[in-house]
């Protein structure tokens, strides 16, 4: 029983060590949106610092990943309508916060 408890405790510590904290931005309007060949940069009027990334001027959407086209379309629509958005970051890309979700 004691071995089983220690094994479960060890597994929970290992699993917890691999989890990154997700951070949400404050609700804000998009002030800048630039699109390149591999990523789009999004700057909100009020930027929230995302943990673990050394650069905080922009949030990055990895458009080289084919699964992000819907998010890019949503960002373009949000920018053109002047709507408020919340961006969720998960990790970093080129030292900038990487966008994982968009709430609007």
Secondary structure, 3 states (H helix, E strand, C coil): CHHHHHHHHHHHHHHHHCCCCCEECCCEEEEEEEECCCEEEEEECCCCCCCCCCEEEEEEEECCCHHHHHHHHHHHHHHHHCCEEEEEEEEEECCEEEEEEEEC
